[in-house]
Amino acid sequence: MQCRHCSTPLSHNILDLAHAPPSNAYLEAEQLLQPEVHFPLRLFFCPSCTLVQTEDFCRADDLFDANYVYFSSTSSSWCAHAARYAQTAITRFDLTADSFVVEVASNDGYLLKNFVAAGIPCLGFEPTASTAEAARAEGVQSRLEFFSEATAQALRQERAAQGDGDGGADLIVGNNVYAHVPDINDFTRGLYQLLAAEGVVSLEFPHLLELVTQGQFDTVYHEHFSYLSLTAVSKIFAAAGLRVFDVETLPTHGGSLRVWGCRADATHARQASVDAVLGQEDEAGLGTVDFYSNLQSMADHAADSLLVFLAECKSRGETVAAYGAAAKGTTLLNYARIGPRLLPYVCDAAPFKQGRFLPGSHIPVRPAAALREDPPQHLLILPWNIKAEIAADLTWLAKDHGTKFWTVMPEPACLVSPTL
């Protein structure tokens, strides 16, 4: 296998999570009687450009098909994050009715609806039909296709032919999509092709530095082809004629970066934040294979700890359920080999997940009403990145029934207060 950016042969296997199904391939009841496809789930480190990537087994169109079930608007905190971003971008870059904004992986319109409300022309690229349909219902124009160099060129030519200047975009947004791209070089060249001369691109993605130092192995799944640092992204940008001129550190997803980029010859001034984050990564040793030496043991500890916790609850006759049928939980539960025998069900607010089964573990997904019908003594919050939001919504469960709330990473820990 070669690095998907610089083609360096890869030999440094830094994490092995055995075999797992695609994390969002939720199952219908009749599918439980059929064979289920699993793929090796391993991470490799490139010593040349510092990119970390999964082993190649899945195609993007196998992972993000018409039945893809992640809808961004399910999380109120994420929608609030998107609304704040939109207002900041509009103000910072003086976006008006004469501007043009593009979001790649626009999902259900959670972000672009803010630009629609502000009267700013916008368009989303969204390859999954279910989420694109939801976006259109919000008034967000969506193209049902993957973003690439070819589709970017086609859009620009189409806009220019319609009299929209040279067709370039003033702002291109990519929130948690850069890691999902199998051909990261082609994608980045597409950003270059679509950007106006002084246009800007902003990409948000989980920071590799935080993943490794915090042992966030449950953010590893097949839909994430790459695991990114500013060091790697700067090199990928440069190869496509782009440069990073600003970067922000964000608390989302356990610690993320938001990079602001432009064409290499644009006039946007490089901010001190870029050198600060690059220095932080260099000081941590992110560019050396030794930096990743504890990641496997941290994953093993998290999986073993959860398995022991659930086994002890079962031996005491205590009831347990989980909340949040998210990809993070799928990775953790599959690696720990936990099924319905130890965890009878997981609840989720998303109707499109309810009545289905988690891939691999085959744990049933139920609506939140199940918690009222049969309150468990313990509730695991699987998507730890939004634990505060979930705990706040379920305060009644602790108050009325004495249910204890638990986070699961790096090991089960009881929340002192359900609103923490």
N, C-alpha and C positions, 0 to 999 in steps of 0.2 A: 504494500500500500504506500501511496505517496501523499505528501502534504497537498491539500486541495488549493493552497495558494501558491507555494513556491516549488512544488514537485519534488522536494527532498524526500528520499526514502525514509519511512518511519519504522523505528525499531523500539522506541521507548513506550511500552504499555504501562500507563500510570494508574489505571483503574480497570478492574474486571468484575462486572456485575452478572456474570454468567449469561444465561439466555432470558429474554423477556419479550413480550408482545409489544407492538406499538402502543404507547401509553394512552392514547385517546380512542382506541379501537374497542369501544364498549360493545357488549354482546347482547343480542336478543335471546330470549329463553330457548328458542329452537336451536340457536347456534351452540348451546352448551353440549349438544349431542354430536357435534361435528369436530373434526380436528382443528386445532388453533395454531396458527403460525407464530413461532418465536424466532427471534434473531439474536445472535451474540450482541452483547452491549458492553463495549470496551472503549476506553479513551486512550489516545496516543498523543504524545508531545513531539512537536517539531523543534529541534534545537536551532534551526536556521532562522525562522521567523517568529517563533514562540507560539504559533497557533496550536490549540488543542482541539482534537476532533474525534468524532466517533468513527468506528470502522464502517466502511461502506457496504450496506446490505439492502437498504430500502431506497426506493425512489420517492421523490417528493409527492408525485401524484398518487402514490399508494397510501401516503400518510395524510394528505389533506384532500380527501375526496368529498363527494357531495354529502356524506354522512358525518363529517367532522363536527364535533359537538362542543367546541369551546366558543362561548359567546362572551365577549369582553364586558358587556353591560351587566352581567350577573353580579359583578362586584361594584358596590356603590363607591368604595374608596378609590377604585381604579378610575371610575367615571369622574370623580372629583379631581383626581390627578390629571386627567386628560383636559378637563375644563380649565384648570389653572395653567397648563401648558399652552393651550390655545390663546388665552388672553396675553400671556407673556410674549409669545411669538408675534402676535398681532401688533403689540406695542413696540417691541424691540426692533422689528423690521418694517414697520410702517405699512403693514398689509392693508389693502383697500379693495374696493370693488374692481379695480383694474389689475389686481394681483391674481395669481393662480397657484393653488396649493394642491399637492398630490400626497396621498398617504399610501404606502405600500403595506399590504396586509391590513386593510381597513376594517376587516371583520364586520361587526354589525352596525358600524357607523358611530360607535361610542365617542370618537374624537372629532371626526369631520362634521358631525352635526353642530358642533360649536362654531365652525367656520360658516356653515350654512346659515345659522342664526345671525351671524355678524355680517351677512351679505357678501362674503368673499367666495368667489368661484373656486370650486374644489372638485376633486375626482379621486376615487379610491380604486386601487388594484386589489381584488380579492378573489382567489381561486376557488373558494368553497361556496357552493350555491346557496346553502342554508343561511349563512351569515350575510352574504351579499343581498339576499332577498330582504333580510331584516334591515339592512342599511338603507335600501331603497325606500322602505316604508318610513324611514326617518328623513327622507328627502335627499339622501346622499347618493349622488351618481356613482355607480360602481361598474368597473370592467371585470367580467368574470374570467380572469386569466392571471397567470403568474407574471411577475415583473421580471424583465430581463433586458439585456442590451437591445435586442430586436424589438420588443414591445415598447420600450422607451423611445426608440427612434421612430417607430410607427406613430406613436401618440404625438410626438413633436411635429412630424411632417403633417399629420392630420390637422393639428391646430394651426400651423402656419398656412396651410391651404385654405382654412376657413377665415383667415385674416386676423388671427390672434397673435400679431407680432411675429417673432421668430419661433413661437411655440414653446419656449422654455418655461420652466417652473420656477417661481420665486421661492418656494419652500417645498421640500420633499421630506416627509416624515416617515420614519420606520421604527415603530415601537415594538420591541421584542420580536423582530422578524429576521434580523441579520444572522442570528444564530441558527435560524431555520432554513438557511439557503444552502442547497447542495453545491452549487457552482458560485462561490462567493466572488470570484473574479469577474464573471459575467455580470452578476448583479451590480457590482460596484461600477463597472463600466457603464451600466445602464443609468446609474445616478449621474455620472458625468455627462452622458448624452442628453439627459432631460433637463439638467440644470441650466437656468439662464446665466448669463455672464457673471452677474453679481448675486445669483441665487444661493441659497443655503440649504444644506441637508442636515437633519438631526436624526440620530439613531440612538435608541436606548436598548441596552442589553445588560444582562447580569454580568457583574465584574468577575472575571476568572480569579482575581486575587482573593475576593471574598469567598468564592466557592471553595477554594483550597484551604484557606486559613480557618474557615468556619466548618469545614467538613460537610458542605451542602451537597452530598452525593446524590440526594434524591431529585436534584434538578437535572440529572443526567437521564436523557431518554432519546429514543431514536429520532424524534422530531427535531431535536437540537443537534444539528450536524457539526456546529463549531462552538467553542467556548473561548470567549474573547477578552483580550486585554487592550489597553490603549496602545501598548507597544506593537502588538500584532496589527491592530486596525490602522495605525499610522502607516505601516508598511504596505498594507493592502490598498489604502487610499492613494499613496504615492504612486504605486504601479499603474493606477487608473487615471492619473492626472489630477487627483484631488489632494487636499491637505486639511488636517484638523486645525481649527483656529481657536477652539474653546472646548472645555469639557466641564461637566458638572458631576458630582457624586450624589447619588440618590439613595434613599432607604428602601425603595421598592425591590421586591423579589430578593430580599436578604442582602441587598447592596448592589446597586447598578451604576452604570455610567451613562450619561447622555453626552454624546460627542456632537459638536457642531462643525460641519465641514463646508468647503467651497471648492471651486476650481482653483488649481494651483496659482493661477495668475490673477485671481480676484483680489480686491483691496481690503478684505476683512483682516483686521490686525490680530496677530497671534497673541492670545492672553497668557498670563503667567500660570494659569491653572494647568495648561498642557504640560509644561515642564515639571510642575509639581507632582502630577500624577505619574508621569513617566519616571521621575526620580523615586517615587514611592515603590513602583513596581521593580525598578532596578535594585533598590536597597533590599527588598524582600527576596531577591534572587529568582524572580519569576522566569527569567530566561535560562535557568539551569534545571536539569532533571531532578536534582536533589530537592528542589522546592516541593516536589510532588510526592516525596517518599512516604508521608504519613497518610495520604488520602485513602489508600486501601484499608488500613487498620481503622480509620475513623468510620468508614462505611460498615465494616464488620461489626464494630462496637455498637453502632446505631441499630443495625438489624438484630443483633443478638439481644440487646437491651429490651427492644420492643417485644421480641418473642418471649423472653423471660417474664416481662410484665404481664402479658396476656395469659400466659400459662399459669402464673400465680393467681391472677384474678379468677380464672376458671376453677382452680383447685379450691378456692375459698367460696365458690358458688356466687361470685359477684358478677353482675351483668355489665357488659361493655358494648358501646356502639361507637361509631366514628362520624365525623362531619367533614364534608368537602371531598367529593369524588374527583379529585384533581390529579394531574399527571404526577405530581410529587408523591402522592400517596401510592399510586400504582407502582412506581419504581421501588419505594421502600417495602411495600407489602410483598411484591414479587421476589425481591432479593432476600427478604426474611422468610420466604415461603409460608406466609400467613394466609389462611383461607377462612371460610365461614365457620369452621369448627371453633376457632378462637375469636373471630370477629364476625358476628352474625350479619351485620348490615352496616352500610354507610349512608348517611342522609346528604341530600344536596338540594339547593334551591332551584336548580335549573331543570325545568320540566322535561327537556329533551334527554336528560340522563336518567330520570326516574323510570323505574320499571326495567331497566337494563342491568347488566352485570359488569363489574370491573374486569378488564382484560387480565388474563392469567390467573388471578386469585379467585375469580368467579364470585366475589362477594356482591350480594344484591344492593342496588342503589334504590333508596326509598325517599319519599318526600319528607320534609321536616315535620310534618304532622305525625309521623311515626313516633317521634320523641314524646309527643303528648299522650299518645295511646299507650305507650309502654316505656316510661322514663327509665333510662339506664342509670346505674350507680356511677359509672365512669363514661366520659365522652372524650374521645381522642380528636383533636383538631389537626387534621392532616396537612392542609395548606397553611403552614406556620407563618407565612409571610403576611397573611391577613387574619391572624388569630384574634387581634383586638376587635376587628369588625364582626367576626363570627361570635365571639364571646359576648359582645354587647347585644347582638340580636337574640341571643339565647339566655340572657340573664335570668329570665323567668324559670328556666330549667334548674338552675342552682338554687334560686330563692324558694321555689315551691316544692321541689323534690329532693333537694340536697345533692344533686348530681355534681360530681367533681370533674372539672375540665382539665385536660392534659394536653400539653404539647408533646411532640414525638422526637424532635431533633435537638441535640445529638443523642438524647435518651429521654424516656418519658419523665416529664416534670409537671407537677400539679400547679396550676395557676393559683396564686394566693387569693386573688379576687377574680371573679369571672369577667370583670371589665378591664383587666390588665391586658 
